[in-house]
Amino acid sequence: MVKRVQDHFSKKAKSEGYPARSVYKLQEAQKKYKFLKNGHRVLDLGASPGSWSKYAASVVGKKGKVVAVDLNPLAHDYPNVIQIEADIYELPVEKLKEISECYDIVLSDMAPKTSGRKDVDHLRSINLAERALEIAVELLCPGGIFFCKVFQGGSFDEFRNMCRSYFKSVKVFKPKSSRSESVETFLFCSGLKDNS
């Protein structure tokens, strides 16, 4: 039954022109929180193969902008999407500031290459999420939004508390289109505080 549901989402994504089924996780979040808006500047971390970037670009429109960062190229070129192939740990934040002084939204669908060991994978996921948070705090406009994937595990609460120190509201979001056995979950962080 679960497999059938996953096949359904994969086929649906293909028929709608998206390279991956992950688009429905972002669509669900958008339906619930309505955070992507026309004219927004969006930074998409871990963007390849490009489903989130394509969807975000369709919502923010021609007046908006999506900057897609990943080690790998996107499956296609998308209108209104600027691609940067880079390692997130080595990418200078100044390069992203050259494109936009600040961003309304930072998305992160980054995930580690899984090792099969849940504890190791969880910690690698937390490391990526912490790096995404670091970038978000530096680049978000005042009151901005950070939407981030993270694997559940022992350090999850600690990371959530870290997000709470920077954002006025932090909510846990588990999309229906996520595999039921998956440890992935998302944090929707809104209202970047002025910590200056």
N, C-alpha and C positions, 0 to 999 in steps of 0.2 A: 504493500500500500504506500509506504513512504517513498519507495523507489519510483512508483508511478507518479506521485506528486512532483518529485524532483524532475522527472522526464518531462512532465507537463510544463514546468517553469522553463526548462532548457529549450524546449520546442517553441514555446511562446516567445522567448527572447529572440530566437533566431528569426521567427516569422515577423517580429516587429523591428528587425534590423539592429538588434543589440548583440555585441559579441559574447556576452555572458549573462547568466540568470541573476547575478548579483544586483542588477538594476532594480529588481522588485523590492529589495531591502530598502533602497533609497526612496523608491516611490511610496512605500508604506510609511516611512518616516515623514516624508513630505505631506502625505495625506493627513497624518496625525498632528504634526507640529506646524505645517505651512510656513517653513522658515526660508525656503528659496523663493526669491522674488525678482520680478523684472528689474533689470539694471544692476543686480548684485555682482560683485567681484568674488569669485570662488577659487580657492586653492584646493586641489584634489590630490592628496598624497596616496601613493600606492595605486595609481590610476589605471595601469594596464590590466586588461586589454582595452578599456575605455568606456564601459557601460555607464558608469557614474558620470564621467565627464560629458558624454553625449546627452544624457538625460538632464544634467544640471544646465548645460548650454541651451537646451530647448526651453527650459523654464526661465532663465535669466534674459534670454533674447539677445537681440543685436546690440542693445545698449549695455548689456552685461559682458562679463569676461570670465573664462575658465582657464586656469593654469593647471596643467596636468603633469605631475611629477612621478616618475617611476624609473627603475633600473632598465626596464624593457620598453620598447616603443608601443604605442597604441596600435590596435588592429587596423585602424583607418585614420585618415585625417578627418577631423570634424570641424564644421564651421564654428568660428568663435572660440576654438580651443587652442591654446598655446602649449606645445609639448616641450618638456625638459627631461632629457634622459640623464639621470644622476642618482648617486647613492645618497640617501636621505641624511646619513651621518656626515657626509663630506660636503653637501651642498651649502654654499654660503647664503645666509639669509638675505644679504645685500642684493644678490642676483634676483631674488623674488621681489624685493622692494623696488628694483629698477622697473619692473613691469607694472606694479601697483604699490603705491605708498602704504596702503593698508587693504585688508580683505574683509568683506562682510561675513564670510563663512570659510572655515577650514574643515574639509572632509578628510577622513583617513580610513581607508579600507585595507590598510597594510596588514599583512599576516606573514609570519615566518615560514620558511620551508619546514614542514613538519618532520619530526624525527621519529614519531611513534611513541615517544616518552612524554606523557602529559605534563609532568613537572617542568621539563626542559622547554617544551613548546610554550607553556604558559609564561615562563620567565622571558623568553625571547619576544613573545607578544607584548608583554609589559614594557620591555625595553623600547620596542617600536612605538608603542602608545605614548611613552614618556617623551620620546623625541618629537612626536607629532604635537604633543601638548606644548613643549618648549617652543616650537615653531609658531604654533597658534597664538600663544601668549605674546610673542614678539611681533607678529604680523597682523593680528586682528584689529579692526577698528574698534573704538570704544563701544561696549555693548554687544560685540560680535558673538558668533555662534561656532561651537566646535562639536562635530559629530564624528565619533571615533569607535572603531572596532577594537575589541580586546577579548582575549580568551579568559574564561573564568578559571579561578584557582586561588591559591593562598594569598596572593598579593593584590587581588582584585579590589578589596575594600580600601587598601592603602592607596591604590591609584585613584579610586573614586574620591577619597578624601583630599588627595592632591588637587584634583579637578575642582573640588568645592572651595579650595582656598583661592582659586582664580575666578570662578564663575558664581553668579548669584543663584543659579538653579542647575542641578545635575540630576538627570533622570536616566534610569536603566530602561533600555528598549530592546526587546527580543522580537524580531520580525517573524511573521507566520511563514514567510518564504525561506527562512533559515532551516537547514536540516534539523530535525527534532533531536538527533543524537549529537549535534554540534555543540562544542563548548563556547562558540563565539557568541558574544553579545555586544551591544552598542551602548555608548554613553552619549546622551544628548545634553550638551552643556551650553546654557544660554546666559547672556548678560555678563560679558567680560567685565570684571571689576577694574576700577582704576587703582592699581597697586603702586603707582608712582610715588 
